[in-house]
Amino acid sequence: MMTKISIAKGEDIIARTRETINLLDGIRRVVGKGDRVFIKPNIVNEAPFVTGEVVQLETIRVLVEECFSAGASEVLIGETPTYRRQTETIFNIRGLRTSWAQSS
């Protein structure tokens, strides 16, 4: 089986993320009704989002929205701690908890 990848270009991160998902035949290809989804976004340090070293929050938000649209019953976001920082510290620095608390 060949691995399928997609690349989308443009200034709008939300539009790029949605286009990339659509180019992969949509999220429903892997997420169905009642599924529990775990997203590991590689938010492990304070590197600027523009470097591409860590995922932008908008990308994660689109993935979460798409999973729920596909019928997921639960979407969890988790990470592994690094030798320099604990996951909770990085999530707080990045505003991940605040971002989702405000959208709930």
DOMAR-786974 format. One line per field, with one value per residue: residue in three letters; x, y, z of N, C-alpha, C in turn. Coordinates in pm, 1 decimal. Layout:
residu	ALA|...
n_x	X|...
n_y	Y|...
n_z	Z|...
ca_x	X|...
ca_y	Y|...
ca_z	Z|...
c_x	X|...
c_y	Y|...
c_z	Z|...
// end
This chain:
residu	MET|MET|THR|LYS|ILE|SER|ILE|ALA|LYS|GLY|GLU|ASP|ILE|ILE|ALA|ARG|THR|ARG|GLU|THR|ILE|ASN|LEU|LEU|ASP|GLY|ILE|ARG|ARG|VAL|VAL|GLY|LYS|GLY|ASP|ARG|VAL|PHE|ILE|LYS|PRO|ASN|ILE|VAL|ASN|GLU|ALA|PRO|PHE|VAL|THR|GLY|GLU|VAL|VAL|GLN|LEU|GLU|THR|ILE|ARG|VAL|LEU|VAL|GLU|GLU|CYS|PHE|SER|ALA|GLY|ALA|SER|GLU|VAL|LEU|ILE|GLY|GLU|THR|PRO|THR|TYR|ARG|ARG|GLN|THR|GLU|THR|ILE|PHE|ASN|ILE|ARG|GLY|LEU|ARG|THR|SER|TRP|ALA|GLN|SER|SER
n_x	84.0|58.7|166.1|-26.9|12.2|-42.2|-14.1|-67.8|-70.8|-53.4|-166.7|-358.3|-392.4|-598.4|-759.8|-567.1|-520.1|-772.1|-791.9|-578.8|-667.6|-895.0|-772.3|-670.6|-882.4|-1067.7|-1158.0|-1333.4|-1256.6|-1090.6|-1196.8|-1482.5|-1834.4|-1879.9|-1616.4|-1317.7|-1071.9|-725.7|-501.1|-174.7|10.5|280.3|367.3|605.4|789.9|898.0|939.4|903.3|592.7|612.6|843.4|784.4|850.2|686.4|334.8|82.1|-176.2|-418.2|-423.8|-454.9|-704.0|-871.0|-842.6|-960.8|-1225.3|-1298.3|-1285.5|-1495.1|-1704.7|-1707.2|-1819.4|-1692.7|-1682.6|-1527.2|-1240.9|-911.9|-626.8|-292.1|45.5|395.8|623.6|923.2|1280.7|1333.9|1097.0|773.5|467.8|224.2|317.7|415.7|176.3|29.7|192.4|171.5|-94.1|-284.1|-471.0|-625.3|-721.7|-894.1|-1070.6|-1204.2|-1341.5|-1524.8
n_y	-118.1|216.5|514.6|800.7|1144.4|1496.7|1834.2|2171.4|2505.6|2851.9|3153.1|3139.9|2957.0|2797.6|2743.0|2610.1|2384.0|2256.9|2209.4|2032.5|1811.8|1746.2|1677.0|1436.9|1271.0|1334.7|1357.1|1168.5|931.9|815.2|865.1|787.0|763.9|788.2|734.0|756.3|993.8|1059.9|1321.0|1402.4|1667.9|1760.1|1972.3|2066.8|2246.8|2593.0|2701.7|2933.4|2939.8|2986.4|2861.7|2603.4|2397.7|2332.4|2262.4|2482.6|2638.7|2682.6|2482.5|2253.2|2309.6|2298.1|2025.4|1907.7|2008.5|1892.3|1620.4|1597.3|1671.6|1451.6|1269.1|1184.0|1088.0|1178.6|1385.0|1387.0|1571.3|1531.8|1502.3|1424.7|1460.6|1656.4|1648.5|1892.7|2030.2|1999.6|1861.1|1990.9|2245.1|2346.1|2340.0|2532.3|2761.0|2789.9|2847.1|2657.9|2524.8|2744.5|2835.4|2626.9|2618.7|2857.9|2816.4|2624.9
n_z	0.0|-87.7|66.9|120.0|82.0|141.7|32.6|93.4|-11.4|85.7|250.5|452.1|728.7|830.8|605.2|452.0|610.3|608.1|330.4|294.5|443.3|291.4|47.5|120.0|106.4|301.3|653.3|741.3|639.2|820.4|1070.2|1250.1|1344.1|1689.4|1749.8|1947.5|1954.6|1944.6|1943.9|1876.7|1879.9|1858.1|2022.1|2189.3|2280.9|2317.4|2067.1|1797.3|1619.2|1346.3|1258.7|1200.0|1357.1|1567.2|1589.1|1471.9|1664.1|1531.4|1339.4|1495.1|1605.7|1376.2|1311.8|1539.0|1516.3|1269.5|1334.5|1523.4|1354.4|1190.7|1353.5|1585.1|1926.9|2126.7|2156.9|2224.2|2325.4|2345.9|2468.6|2480.1|2748.6|2734.9|2780.2|2882.8|2944.0|3094.2|2974.7|3050.4|3122.1|2875.8|2722.2|2863.9|2827.9|2551.9|2531.3|2485.3|2654.3|2738.5|2492.4|2409.7|2623.4|2594.2|2358.5|2414.5
ca_x	0.0|134.4|125.8|-75.3|38.1|-95.0|49.0|-147.1|2.5|-136.3|-147.1|-461.6|-361.3|-721.6|-794.1|-464.9|-542.0|-892.2|-759.7|-493.0|-755.1|-977.7|-686.0|-650.4|-1015.0|-1148.8|-1131.7|-1424.2|-1185.1|-1024.1|-1273.4|-1623.8|-1927.8|-1849.4|-1472.5|-1238.5|-955.1|-613.6|-415.1|-44.0|44.8|421.1|387.3|698.8|877.8|850.7|983.7|798.5|512.0|653.7|955.8|734.2|897.0|568.2|210.7|4.8|-302.0|-527.2|-422.8|-514.4|-846.7|-938.2|-846.1|-1061.9|-1356.7|-1323.7|-1312.0|-1631.4|-1795.9|-1712.2|-1893.2|-1613.8|-1748.3|-1429.7|-1112.0|-812.6|-500.9|-189.2|183.9|494.7|714.0|1061.1|1376.5|1340.7|967.1|658.8|360.9|130.4|384.3|416.3|38.5|-7.5|268.5|116.2|-233.7|-369.7|-584.0|-708.2|-784.5|-1006.1|-1167.7|-1283.3|-1426.3|-1621.9
ca_y	0.0|341.0|618.4|920.7|1269.1|1613.9|1962.1|2286.6|2631.2|2970.2|3230.9|3108.7|2827.5|2719.5|2695.1|2511.6|2260.6|2192.2|2160.5|1915.3|1701.0|1709.1|1609.5|1300.7|1208.1|1374.4|1298.3|1054.3|811.4|755.2|892.2|755.6|791.8|728.2|712.6|839.3|1033.8|1119.0|1402.8|1436.0|1776.0|1800.4|2099.4|2020.9|2354.0|2729.4|2749.9|3009.5|2859.2|3007.4|2775.4|2472.4|2298.3|2293.8|2282.9|2600.8|2606.2|2681.1|2349.8|2160.1|2342.8|2242.6|1879.7|1876.6|2035.5|1791.1|1492.5|1601.4|1671.8|1314.6|1186.8|1141.8|1114.4|1243.4|1415.8|1417.7|1626.9|1495.8|1520.2|1362.4|1561.3|1651.8|1653.1|2028.4|2086.1|1912.1|1886.9|2091.4|2375.4|2388.4|2368.3|2660.4|2866.1|2803.4|2888.3|2550.1|2505.4|2864.5|2837.7|2533.9|2656.3|2967.7|2772.6|2525.4
ca_z	0.0|-93.7|160.6|53.6|153.3|72.1|64.4|51.5|5.7|100.4|372.6|551.1|789.3|844.7|470.9|412.8|685.6|553.5|196.3|310.2|485.1|176.2|-49.6|171.4|101.1|415.3|784.9|760.3|595.5|936.9|1192.6|1232.4|1453.2|1818.1|1770.3|2038.7|1876.6|2017.5|1858.2|1934.6|1787.6|1861.0|2092.0|2292.1|2327.5|2293.6|1935.9|1727.7|1528.8|1207.2|1222.1|1160.1|1454.3|1643.8|1514.9|1508.6|1732.1|1434.0|1277.0|1591.3|1615.9|1258.2|1327.2|1640.4|1456.5|1166.5|1402.0|1576.7|1239.2|1138.8|1448.6|1701.9|2055.0|2214.5|2095.8|2326.9|2277.3|2442.5|2425.9|2567.0|2804.1|2686.6|2890.7|2936.6|2983.3|3112.4|2879.1|3101.3|3114.6|2735.5|2682.8|2924.3|2759.9|2416.7|2538.1|2436.0|2746.8|2731.6|2361.4|2405.4|2726.0|2540.3|2248.0|2462.4
c_x	88.4|78.1|85.0|-44.3|-25.8|-23.2|-41.6|-66.9|-95.8|-112.0|-240.8|-441.4|-485.0|-762.5|-695.0|-488.1|-663.2|-865.0|-674.9|-575.0|-838.8|-896.8|-656.3|-782.4|-1098.3|-1120.7|-1218.5|-1362.5|-1122.2|-1099.1|-1420.6|-1705.9|-1888.1|-1701.7|-1416.1|-1107.6|-850.3|-526.7|-288.3|18.9|191.5|439.0|474.7|794.3|820.9|894.5|870.1|723.0|561.7|770.1|908.8|775.7|782.8|443.5|137.6|-128.9|-419.5|-537.7|-489.4|-664.3|-924.3|-948.9|-953.0|-1202.3|-1393.5|-1356.2|-1453.4|-1734.2|-1812.8|-1782.3|-1815.6|-1688.2|-1655.8|-1301.2|-1018.4|-688.1|-397.4|-51.2|274.1|585.3|852.7|1154.2|1385.4|1208.9|862.2|548.1|267.2|189.4|380.2|275.4|-6.9|63.7|207.9|-29.2|-330.1|-490.7|-679.6|-786.3|-907.0|-1111.0|-1259.6|-1378.1|-1532.9|-1756.6
c_y	124.2|440.0|742.0|1041.2|1383.2|1738.4|2072.1|2412.7|2746.2|3036.3|3188.9|2967.3|2738.9|2660.6|2589.2|2378.3|2185.8|2134.5|2033.2|1792.9|1652.8|1636.1|1465.2|1224.1|1231.8|1297.1|1174.7|922.6|738.8|775.1|866.6|787.6|714.7|704.9|806.2|866.7|1095.6|1193.4|1435.4|1540.7|1820.3|1942.2|2067.8|2128.5|2489.9|2785.1|2827.2|2920.0|2868.7|2919.0|2640.6|2361.5|2246.7|2332.0|2407.1|2558.7|2599.0|2544.8|2247.6|2183.9|2284.3|2090.9|1837.0|1895.8|1928.9|1655.1|1488.8|1601.7|1532.2|1219.4|1138.2|1177.6|1190.1|1268.0|1460.8|1473.6|1598.6|1508.2|1443.6|1470.8|1546.1|1658.7|1791.3|2079.5|1977.8|1955.0|1997.1|2231.9|2428.9|2421.8|2502.9|2776.5|2894.2|2849.0|2781.3|2529.3|2623.8|2868.3|2747.6|2566.1|2765.4|2922.5|2673.4|2587.1
c_z	0.0|7.2|82.1|141.2|75.7|121.5|11.2|80.6|17.2|233.9|485.6|605.7|802.1|709.7|424.1|482.6|631.5|413.9|203.6|350.5|367.2|69.4|-8.6|180.1|226.0|542.7|808.7|713.2|713.9|1068.3|1164.4|1355.9|1579.2|1846.0|1876.3|1966.4|1967.9|1917.4|1935.4|1843.1|1782.3|1916.4|2212.7|2342.4|2289.8|2159.0|1869.2|1629.4|1384.8|1164.7|1169.8|1254.8|1541.2|1563.7|1565.0|1569.3|1635.6|1365.5|1368.1|1601.4|1497.5|1269.4|1427.2|1582.5|1354.0|1228.7|1458.1|1463.5|1180.8|1235.0|1568.6|1829.8|2149.7|2135.3|2206.8|2260.5|2384.1|2382.4|2520.3|2622.8|2742.1|2806.3|2952.9|2993.4|3000.0|3015.9|2926.1|3092.8|2972.1|2688.3|2739.5|2856.1|2622.6|2416.3|2490.9|2525.6|2740.6|2601.4|2357.2|2510.3|2672.2|2430.5|2291.5|2489.2
// end
